[in-house]
């Protein structure tokens, strides 16, 4: 019976609560980092796909509208859920 009472003294309970809080914080932080990494990778894949598609559309549009026209430089800027494309056309 004495051993049973030792398990529930206040000092052990406080130590167990601190340990549990620390484990919970580590779990939340690790899950957040994993979700952020997976989201960033998926965002990069989606932006790259639409960037190639946009470049192809712009290239076709330039070839149809400008005689012997081409895109001299195309820069893609990726952000979080944002993509911006800067295109330069040469003067002929």
PDB file as gemmi writes it, atoms N, CA and C in Angstrom:
CRYST1    1.000    1.000    1.000  90.00  90.00  90.00 P 1                      
ATOM      1  N   UNK A   1       0.826  -1.193   0.000  1.00  0.00           N  
ATOM      2  CA  UNK A   1       0.000   0.000   0.000  1.00  0.00           C  
ATOM      3  C   UNK A   1       0.869   1.255   0.000  1.00  0.00           C  
ATOM      4  N   UNK A   2       1.985   1.209   0.664  1.00  0.00           N  
ATOM      5  CA  UNK A   2       2.878   2.358   0.734  1.00  0.00           C  
ATOM      6  C   UNK A   2       3.439   2.693  -0.661  1.00  0.00           C  
ATOM      7  N   UNK A   3       3.754   1.659  -1.450  1.00  0.00           N  
ATOM      8  CA  UNK A   3       4.261   1.884  -2.805  1.00  0.00           C  
ATOM      9  C   UNK A   3       3.226   2.588  -3.670  1.00  0.00           C  
ATOM     10  N   UNK A   4       2.003   2.232  -3.491  1.00  0.00           N  
ATOM     11  CA  UNK A   4       0.917   2.837  -4.250  1.00  0.00           C  
ATOM     12  C   UNK A   4       0.783   4.321  -3.923  1.00  0.00           C  
ATOM     13  N   UNK A   5       0.951   4.689  -2.689  1.00  0.00           N  
ATOM     14  CA  UNK A   5       0.860   6.092  -2.280  1.00  0.00           C  
ATOM     15  C   UNK A   5       2.051   6.900  -2.789  1.00  0.00           C  
ATOM     16  N   UNK A   6       3.212   6.264  -2.946  1.00  0.00           N  
ATOM     17  CA  UNK A   6       4.393   6.968  -3.451  1.00  0.00           C  
ATOM     18  C   UNK A   6       4.226   7.386  -4.915  1.00  0.00           C  
ATOM     19  N   UNK A   7       3.460   6.640  -5.665  1.00  0.00           N  
ATOM     20  CA  UNK A   7       3.245   6.971  -7.073  1.00  0.00           C  
ATOM     21  C   UNK A   7       2.417   8.241  -7.248  1.00  0.00           C  
ATOM     22  N   UNK A   8       1.621   8.571  -6.270  1.00  0.00           N  
ATOM     23  CA  UNK A   8       0.714   9.707  -6.404  1.00  0.00           C  
ATOM     24  C   UNK A   8       1.093  10.900  -5.526  1.00  0.00           C  
ATOM     25  N   UNK A   9       2.352  10.997  -5.139  1.00  0.00           N  
ATOM     26  CA  UNK A   9       2.708  12.190  -4.377  1.00  0.00           C  
ATOM     27  C   UNK A   9       2.836  13.381  -5.331  1.00  0.00           C  
ATOM     28  N   UNK A  10       2.770  14.552  -4.795  1.00  0.00           N  
ATOM     29  CA  UNK A  10       2.659  15.770  -5.602  1.00  0.00           C  
ATOM     30  C   UNK A  10       3.898  16.025  -6.458  1.00  0.00           C  
ATOM     31  N   UNK A  11       5.047  15.685  -5.968  1.00  0.00           N  
ATOM     32  CA  UNK A  11       6.283  15.921  -6.717  1.00  0.00           C  
ATOM     33  C   UNK A  11       6.342  15.065  -7.990  1.00  0.00           C  
ATOM     34  N   UNK A  12       5.964  13.814  -7.875  1.00  0.00           N  
ATOM     35  CA  UNK A  12       5.960  12.937  -9.055  1.00  0.00           C  
ATOM     36  C   UNK A  12       4.901  13.360 -10.068  1.00  0.00           C  
ATOM     37  N   UNK A  13       3.778  13.814  -9.577  1.00  0.00           N  
ATOM     38  CA  UNK A  13       2.715  14.264 -10.479  1.00  0.00           C  
ATOM     39  C   UNK A  13       3.175  15.496 -11.262  1.00  0.00           C  
ATOM     40  N   UNK A  14       3.819  16.457 -10.597  1.00  0.00           N  
ATOM     41  CA  UNK A  14       4.312  17.657 -11.283  1.00  0.00           C  
ATOM     42  C   UNK A  14       5.378  17.295 -12.320  1.00  0.00           C  
ATOM     43  N   UNK A  15       6.253  16.364 -11.962  1.00  0.00           N  
ATOM     44  CA  UNK A  15       7.299  15.945 -12.887  1.00  0.00           C  
ATOM     45  C   UNK A  15       6.700  15.255 -14.119  1.00  0.00           C  
ATOM     46  N   UNK A  16       5.700  14.428 -13.898  1.00  0.00           N  
ATOM     47  CA  UNK A  16       5.040  13.751 -15.013  1.00  0.00           C  
ATOM     48  C   UNK A  16       4.281  14.734 -15.902  1.00  0.00           C  
ATOM     49  N   UNK A  17       3.671  15.738 -15.303  1.00  0.00           N  
ATOM     50  CA  UNK A  17       2.957  16.753 -16.083  1.00  0.00           C  
ATOM     51  C   UNK A  17       3.941  17.537 -16.950  1.00  0.00           C  
ATOM     52  N   UNK A  18       5.099  17.927 -16.389  1.00  0.00           N  
ATOM     53  CA  UNK A  18       6.114  18.645 -17.160  1.00  0.00           C  
ATOM     54  C   UNK A  18       6.629  17.790 -18.319  1.00  0.00           C  
ATOM     55  N   UNK A  19       6.867  16.525 -18.041  1.00  0.00           N  
ATOM     56  CA  UNK A  19       7.359  15.617 -19.070  1.00  0.00           C  
ATOM     57  C   UNK A  19       6.331  15.455 -20.196  1.00  0.00           C  
ATOM     58  N   UNK A  20       5.074  15.344 -19.825  1.00  0.00           N  
ATOM     59  CA  UNK A  20       4.012  15.192 -20.809  1.00  0.00           C  
ATOM     60  C   UNK A  20       3.853  16.461 -21.647  1.00  0.00           C  
ATOM     61  N   UNK A  21       3.931  17.632 -21.022  1.00  0.00           N  
ATOM     62  CA  UNK A  21       3.843  18.894 -21.759  1.00  0.00           C  
ATOM     63  C   UNK A  21       4.995  19.018 -22.758  1.00  0.00           C  
ATOM     64  N   UNK A  22       6.194  18.643 -22.340  1.00  0.00           N  
ATOM     65  CA  UNK A  22       7.365  18.718 -23.214  1.00  0.00           C  
ATOM     66  C   UNK A  22       7.201  17.794 -24.421  1.00  0.00           C  
ATOM     67  N   UNK A  23       6.726  16.582 -24.183  1.00  0.00           N  
ATOM     68  CA  UNK A  23       6.496  15.642 -25.284  1.00  0.00           C  
ATOM     69  C   UNK A  23       5.429  16.167 -26.239  1.00  0.00           C  
ATOM     70  N   UNK A  24       4.386  16.769 -25.707  1.00  0.00           N  
ATOM     71  CA  UNK A  24       3.319  17.319 -26.537  1.00  0.00           C  
ATOM     72  C   UNK A  24       3.833  18.476 -27.392  1.00  0.00           C  
ATOM     73  N   UNK A  25       4.643  19.341 -26.805  1.00  0.00           N  
ATOM     74  CA  UNK A  25       5.216  20.463 -27.553  1.00  0.00           C  
ATOM     75  C   UNK A  25       6.107  19.952 -28.678  1.00  0.00           C  
ATOM     76  N   UNK A  26       6.940  18.950 -28.393  1.00  0.00           N  
ATOM     77  CA  UNK A  26       7.793  18.373 -29.435  1.00  0.00           C  
ATOM     78  C   UNK A  26       6.968  17.752 -30.557  1.00  0.00           C  
ATOM     79  N   UNK A  27       5.891  17.088 -30.187  1.00  0.00           N  
ATOM     80  CA  UNK A  27       5.033  16.461 -31.193  1.00  0.00           C  
ATOM     81  C   UNK A  27       4.376  17.514 -32.083  1.00  0.00           C  
ATOM     82  N   UNK A  28       3.867  18.584 -31.493  1.00  0.00           N  
ATOM     83  CA  UNK A  28       3.210  19.643 -32.265  1.00  0.00           C  
ATOM     84  C   UNK A  28       4.210  20.331 -33.192  1.00  0.00           C  
ATOM     85  N   UNK A  29       5.399  20.623 -32.699  1.00  0.00           N  
ATOM     86  CA  UNK A  29       6.415  21.283 -33.517  1.00  0.00           C  
ATOM     87  C   UNK A  29       6.854  20.385 -34.664  1.00  0.00           C  
ATOM     88  N   UNK A  30       7.071  19.108 -34.396  1.00  0.00           N  
ATOM     89  CA  UNK A  30       7.511  18.204 -35.458  1.00  0.00           C  
ATOM     90  C   UNK A  30       6.430  18.027 -36.525  1.00  0.00           C  
ATOM     91  N   UNK A  31       5.180  17.912 -36.130  1.00  0.00           N  
ATOM     92  CA  UNK A  31       4.090  17.791 -37.103  1.00  0.00           C  
ATOM     93  C   UNK A  31       3.969  19.074 -37.921  1.00  0.00           C  
ATOM     94  N   UNK A  32       4.134  20.230 -37.286  1.00  0.00           N  
ATOM     95  CA  UNK A  32       4.064  21.506 -38.008  1.00  0.00           C  
ATOM     96  C   UNK A  32       5.171  21.617 -39.050  1.00  0.00           C  
ATOM     97  N   UNK A  33       6.369  21.201 -38.693  1.00  0.00           N  
ATOM     98  CA  UNK A  33       7.492  21.258 -39.633  1.00  0.00           C  
ATOM     99  C   UNK A  33       7.260  20.311 -40.802  1.00  0.00           C  
ATOM    100  N   UNK A  34       6.766  19.117 -40.523  1.00  0.00           N  
ATOM    101  CA  UNK A  34       6.495  18.149 -41.590  1.00  0.00           C  
ATOM    102  C   UNK A  34       5.431  18.681 -42.543  1.00  0.00           C  
ATOM    103  N   UNK A  35       4.361  19.242 -42.004  1.00  0.00           N  
ATOM    104  CA  UNK A  35       3.291  19.792 -42.850  1.00  0.00           C  
ATOM    105  C   UNK A  35       3.816  20.964 -43.678  1.00  0.00           C  
ATOM    106  N   UNK A  36       4.635  21.818 -43.093  1.00  0.00           N  
ATOM    107  CA  UNK A  36       5.203  22.948 -43.821  1.00  0.00           C  
ATOM    108  C   UNK A  36       6.096  22.478 -44.965  1.00  0.00           C  
ATOM    109  N   UNK A  37       6.930  21.474 -44.718  1.00  0.00           N  
ATOM    110  CA  UNK A  37       7.804  20.961 -45.770  1.00  0.00           C  
ATOM    111  C   UNK A  37       7.005  20.322 -46.904  1.00  0.00           C  
ATOM    112  N   UNK A  38       6.025  19.512 -46.561  1.00  0.00           N  
ATOM    113  CA  UNK A  38       5.205  18.867 -47.588  1.00  0.00           C  
ATOM    114  C   UNK A  38       4.435  19.917 -48.389  1.00  0.00           C  
ATOM    115  N   UNK A  39       3.882  20.912 -47.709  1.00  0.00           N  
ATOM    116  CA  UNK A  39       3.165  21.983 -48.402  1.00  0.00           C  
ATOM    117  C   UNK A  39       4.069  22.774 -49.329  1.00  0.00           C  
ATOM    118  N   UNK A  40       5.288  23.046 -48.905  1.00  0.00           N  
ATOM    119  CA  UNK A  40       6.228  23.789 -49.746  1.00  0.00           C  
ATOM    120  C   UNK A  40       6.610  22.994 -50.986  1.00  0.00           C  
ATOM    121  N   UNK A  41       6.822  21.699 -50.819  1.00  0.00           N  
ATOM    122  CA  UNK A  41       7.179  20.856 -51.963  1.00  0.00           C  
ATOM    123  C   UNK A  41       6.025  20.781 -52.958  1.00  0.00           C  
ATOM    124  N   UNK A  42       4.816  20.598 -52.456  1.00  0.00           N  
ATOM    125  CA  UNK A  42       3.644  20.547 -53.336  1.00  0.00           C  
ATOM    126  C   UNK A  42       3.463  21.885 -54.052  1.00  0.00           C  
ATOM    127  N   UNK A  43       3.653  22.991 -53.340  1.00  0.00           N  
ATOM    128  CA  UNK A  43       3.547  24.323 -53.940  1.00  0.00           C  
ATOM    129  C   UNK A  43       4.574  24.497 -55.056  1.00  0.00           C  
ATOM    130  N   UNK A  44       5.797  24.055 -54.834  1.00  0.00           N  
ATOM    131  CA  UNK A  44       6.844  24.174 -55.842  1.00  0.00           C  
ATOM    132  C   UNK A  44       6.512  23.349 -57.083  1.00  0.00           C  
ATOM    133  N   UNK A  45       5.999  22.148 -56.883  1.00  0.00           N  
ATOM    134  CA  UNK A  45       5.628  21.293 -58.016  1.00  0.00           C  
ATOM    135  C   UNK A  45       4.504  21.932 -58.834  1.00  0.00           C  
ATOM    136  N   UNK A  46       3.490  22.437 -58.148  1.00  0.00           N  
ATOM    137  CA  UNK A  46       2.362  23.067 -58.848  1.00  0.00           C  
ATOM    138  C   UNK A  46       2.817  24.321 -59.592  1.00  0.00           C  
ATOM    139  N   UNK A  47       3.639  25.152 -58.956  1.00  0.00           N  
ATOM    140  CA  UNK A  47       4.122  26.374 -59.617  1.00  0.00           C  
ATOM    141  C   UNK A  47       4.978  26.042 -60.837  1.00  0.00           C  
ATOM    142  N   UNK A  48       5.824  25.017 -60.741  1.00  0.00           N  
ATOM    143  CA  UNK A  48       6.664  24.637 -61.881  1.00  0.00           C  
ATOM    144  C   UNK A  48       5.806  24.143 -63.043  1.00  0.00           C  
ATOM    145  N   UNK A  49       4.772  23.388 -62.732  1.00  0.00           N  
ATOM    146  CA  UNK A  49       3.876  22.875 -63.785  1.00  0.00           C  
ATOM    147  C   UNK A  49       3.195  24.026 -64.523  1.00  0.00           C  
ATOM    148  N   UNK A  50       2.625  24.959 -63.773  1.00  0.00           N  
ATOM    149  CA  UNK A  50       1.934  26.076 -64.405  1.00  0.00           C  
ATOM    150  C   UNK A  50       2.901  27.048 -65.072  1.00  0.00           C  
ATOM    151  N   UNK A  51       4.134  27.108 -64.600  1.00  0.00           N  
ATOM    152  CA  UNK A  51       5.134  27.957 -65.234  1.00  0.00           C  
ATOM    153  C   UNK A  51       5.469  27.444 -66.631  1.00  0.00           C  
ATOM    154  N   UNK A  52       5.674  26.132 -66.756  1.00  0.00           N  
ATOM    155  CA  UNK A  52       5.950  25.556 -68.077  1.00  0.00           C  
ATOM    156  C   UNK A  52       4.765  25.765 -69.025  1.00  0.00           C  
ATOM    157  N   UNK A  53       3.568  25.595 -68.488  1.00  0.00           N  
ATOM    158  CA  UNK A  53       2.358  25.776 -69.300  1.00  0.00           C  
ATOM    159  C   UNK A  53       2.227  27.238 -69.757  1.00  0.00           C  
ATOM    160  N   UNK A  54       2.484  28.166 -68.862  1.00  0.00           N  
ATOM    161  CA  UNK A  54       2.398  29.587 -69.181  1.00  0.00           C  
ATOM    162  C   UNK A  54       3.460  29.986 -70.200  1.00  0.00           C  
ATOM    163  N   UNK A  55       4.674  29.446 -70.054  1.00  0.00           N  
ATOM    164  CA  UNK A  55       5.743  29.762 -71.004  1.00  0.00           C  
ATOM    165  C   UNK A  55       5.372  29.280 -72.402  1.00  0.00           C  
ATOM    166  N   UNK A  56       4.814  28.083 -72.490  1.00  0.00           N  
ATOM    167  CA  UNK A  56       4.411  27.548 -73.794  1.00  0.00           C  
ATOM    168  C   UNK A  56       3.318  28.416 -74.418  1.00  0.00           C  
ATOM    169  N   UNK A  57       2.341  28.834 -73.625  1.00  0.00           N  
ATOM    170  CA  UNK A  57       1.270  29.702 -74.138  1.00  0.00           C  
ATOM    171  C   UNK A  57       1.818  31.050 -74.597  1.00  0.00           C  
ATOM    172  N   UNK A  58       2.714  31.631 -73.807  1.00  0.00           N  
ATOM    173  CA  UNK A  58       3.300  32.926 -74.181  1.00  0.00           C  
ATOM    174  C   UNK A  58       4.156  32.800 -75.435  1.00  0.00           C  
ATOM    175  N   UNK A  59       4.882  31.703 -75.563  1.00  0.00           N  
ATOM    176  CA  UNK A  59       5.719  31.497 -76.734  1.00  0.00           C  
ATOM    177  C   UNK A  59       4.865  31.396 -77.996  1.00  0.00           C  
ATOM    178  N   UNK A  60       3.771  30.675 -77.914  1.00  0.00           N  
ATOM    179  CA  UNK A  60       2.862  30.563 -79.062  1.00  0.00           C  
ATOM    180  C   UNK A  60       2.258  31.924 -79.399  1.00  0.00           C  
ATOM    181  N   UNK A  61       1.855  32.675 -78.376  1.00  0.00           N  
ATOM    182  CA  UNK A  61       1.256  33.998 -78.600  1.00  0.00           C  
ATOM    183  C   UNK A  61       2.251  34.950 -79.260  1.00  0.00           C  
ATOM    184  N   UNK A  62       3.510  34.918 -78.820  1.00  0.00           N  
ATOM    185  CA  UNK A  62       4.531  35.791 -79.401  1.00  0.00           C  
ATOM    186  C   UNK A  62       4.810  35.393 -80.843  1.00  0.00           C  
ATOM    187  N   UNK A  63       4.900  34.109 -81.115  1.00  0.00           N  
ATOM    188  CA  UNK A  63       5.172  33.664 -82.490  1.00  0.00           C  
ATOM    189  C   UNK A  63       4.033  34.030 -83.438  1.00  0.00           C  
ATOM    190  N   UNK A  64       2.807  34.030 -82.942  1.00  0.00           N  
ATOM    191  CA  UNK A  64       1.674  34.386 -83.797  1.00  0.00           C  
ATOM    192  C   UNK A  64       1.539  35.890 -84.000  1.00  0.00           C  
ATOM    193  N   UNK A  65       1.871  36.676 -82.989  1.00  0.00           N  
ATOM    194  CA  UNK A  65       1.638  38.120 -83.071  1.00  0.00           C  
ATOM    195  C   UNK A  65       2.822  38.895 -83.627  1.00  0.00           C  
ATOM    196  N   UNK A  66       4.042  38.415 -83.435  1.00  0.00           N  
ATOM    197  CA  UNK A  66       5.234  39.133 -83.898  1.00  0.00           C  
ATOM    198  C   UNK A  66       5.926  38.267 -84.955  1.00  0.00           C  
ATOM    199  N   UNK A  67       6.156  38.807 -86.133  1.00  0.00           N  
ATOM    200  CA  UNK A  67       6.870  38.014 -87.144  1.00  0.00           C  
ATOM    201  C   UNK A  67       8.290  37.700 -86.666  1.00  0.00           C  
ATOM    202  N   UNK A  68       8.701  36.481 -86.796  1.00  0.00           N  
ATOM    203  CA  UNK A  68      10.000  35.961 -86.327  1.00  0.00           C  
ATOM    204  C   UNK A  68      10.271  36.377 -84.876  1.00  0.00           C  
ATOM    205  N   UNK A  69       9.253  36.375 -84.044  1.00  0.00           N  
ATOM    206  CA  UNK A  69       9.399  36.763 -82.644  1.00  0.00           C  
ATOM    207  C   UNK A  69       9.710  35.574 -81.756  1.00  0.00           C  
ATOM    208  N   UNK A  70      10.365  35.876 -80.655  1.00  0.00           N  
ATOM    209  CA  UNK A  70      10.682  34.846 -79.672  1.00  0.00           C  
ATOM    210  C   UNK A  70      10.834  35.495 -78.305  1.00  0.00           C  
ATOM    211  N   UNK A  71      10.817  34.700 -77.272  1.00  0.00           N  
ATOM    212  CA  UNK A  71      11.014  35.190 -75.909  1.00  0.00           C  
ATOM    213  C   UNK A  71      12.502  35.104 -75.611  1.00  0.00           C  
ATOM    214  N   UNK A  72      13.129  36.255 -75.338  1.00  0.00           N  
ATOM    215  CA  UNK A  72      14.570  36.238 -75.095  1.00  0.00           C  
ATOM    216  C   UNK A  72      14.913  35.848 -73.664  1.00  0.00           C  
ATOM    217  N   UNK A  73      14.065  36.218 -72.726  1.00  0.00           N  
ATOM    218  CA  UNK A  73      14.363  35.905 -71.328  1.00  0.00           C  
ATOM    219  C   UNK A  73      13.054  35.746 -70.574  1.00  0.00           C  
ATOM    220  N   UNK A  74      13.000  34.716 -69.747  1.00  0.00           N  
ATOM    221  CA  UNK A  74      11.806  34.473 -68.936  1.00  0.00           C  
ATOM    222  C   UNK A  74      12.255  34.130 -67.521  1.00  0.00           C  
ATOM    223  N   UNK A  75      11.835  34.933 -66.558  1.00  0.00           N  
ATOM    224  CA  UNK A  75      12.180  34.702 -65.153  1.00  0.00           C  
ATOM    225  C   UNK A  75      10.923  34.350 -64.381  1.00  0.00           C  
ATOM    226  N   UNK A  76      11.007  33.286 -63.624  1.00  0.00           N  
ATOM    227  CA  UNK A  76       9.894  32.881 -62.767  1.00  0.00           C  
ATOM    228  C   UNK A  76      10.258  33.162 -61.322  1.00  0.00           C  
ATOM    229  N   UNK A  77       9.346  33.801 -60.611  1.00  0.00           N  
ATOM    230  CA  UNK A  77       9.542  34.100 -59.193  1.00  0.00           C  
ATOM    231  C   UNK A  77       8.480  33.334 -58.424  1.00  0.00           C  
ATOM    232  N   UNK A  78       8.933  32.445 -57.546  1.00  0.00           N  
ATOM    233  CA  UNK A  78       8.014  31.620 -56.770  1.00  0.00           C  
ATOM    234  C   UNK A  78       7.932  32.146 -55.346  1.00  0.00           C  
ATOM    235  N   UNK A  79       6.731  32.231 -54.825  1.00  0.00           N  
ATOM    236  CA  UNK A  79       6.499  32.582 -53.438  1.00  0.00           C  
ATOM    237  C   UNK A  79       5.563  31.570 -52.826  1.00  0.00           C  
ATOM    238  N   UNK A  80       5.091  31.845 -51.640  1.00  0.00           N  
ATOM    239  CA  UNK A  80       4.150  30.934 -50.997  1.00  0.00           C  
ATOM    240  C   UNK A  80       2.784  31.130 -51.630  1.00  0.00           C  
ATOM    241  N   UNK A  81       2.337  30.152 -52.380  1.00  0.00           N  
ATOM    242  CA  UNK A  81       1.070  30.157 -53.115  1.00  0.00           C  
ATOM    243  C   UNK A  81       0.994  31.274 -54.161  1.00  0.00           C  
ATOM    244  N   UNK A  82       2.167  31.739 -54.629  1.00  0.00           N  
ATOM    245  CA  UNK A  82       2.212  32.819 -55.616  1.00  0.00           C  
ATOM    246  C   UNK A  82       3.299  32.498 -56.638  1.00  0.00           C  
ATOM    247  N   UNK A  83       3.023  32.795 -57.899  1.00  0.00           N  
ATOM    248  CA  UNK A  83       4.038  32.687 -58.929  1.00  0.00           C  
ATOM    249  C   UNK A  83       3.934  33.905 -59.826  1.00  0.00           C  
ATOM    250  N   UNK A  84       5.083  34.486 -60.175  1.00  0.00           N  
ATOM    251  CA  UNK A  84       5.095  35.642 -61.052  1.00  0.00           C  
ATOM    252  C   UNK A  84       6.103  35.382 -62.168  1.00  0.00           C  
ATOM    253  N   UNK A  85       5.746  35.741 -63.379  1.00  0.00           N  
ATOM    254  CA  UNK A  85       6.614  35.490 -64.522  1.00  0.00           C  
ATOM    255  C   UNK A  85       6.952  36.815 -65.194  1.00  0.00           C  
ATOM    256  N   UNK A  86       8.245  37.066 -65.376  1.00  0.00           N  
ATOM    257  CA  UNK A  86       8.719  38.259 -66.071  1.00  0.00           C  
ATOM    258  C   UNK A  86       9.273  37.823 -67.421  1.00  0.00           C  
ATOM    259  N   UNK A  87       8.754  38.403 -68.496  1.00  0.00           N  
ATOM    260  CA  UNK A  87       9.136  37.995 -69.843  1.00  0.00           C  
ATOM    261  C   UNK A  87       9.705  39.198 -70.585  1.00  0.00           C  
ATOM    262  N   UNK A  88      10.815  38.982 -71.307  1.00  0.00           N  
ATOM    263  CA  UNK A  88      11.403  40.031 -72.140  1.00  0.00           C  
ATOM    264  C   UNK A  88      11.352  39.588 -73.593  1.00  0.00           C  
ATOM    265  N   UNK A  89      10.871  40.504 -74.434  1.00  0.00           N  
ATOM    266  CA  UNK A  89      10.795  40.254 -75.872  1.00  0.00           C  
ATOM    267  C   UNK A  89      11.859  41.116 -76.548  1.00  0.00           C  
ATOM    268  N   UNK A  90      12.613  40.570 -77.474  1.00  0.00           N  
ATOM    269  CA  UNK A  90      13.619  41.393 -78.163  1.00  0.00           C  
ATOM    270  C   UNK A  90      12.952  42.307 -79.191  1.00  0.00           C  
ATOM    271  N   UNK A  91      13.575  43.450 -79.418  1.00  0.00           N  
ATOM    272  CA  UNK A  91      13.072  44.364 -80.451  1.00  0.00           C  
ATOM    273  C   UNK A  91      13.731  43.986 -81.768  1.00  0.00           C  
ATOM    274  N   UNK A  92      12.911  43.790 -82.756  1.00  0.00           N  
ATOM    275  CA  UNK A  92      13.432  43.374 -84.063  1.00  0.00           C  
ATOM    276  C   UNK A  92      13.348  44.536 -85.027  1.00  0.00           C  
TER     277      UNK A  92                                                      
END                                                                             
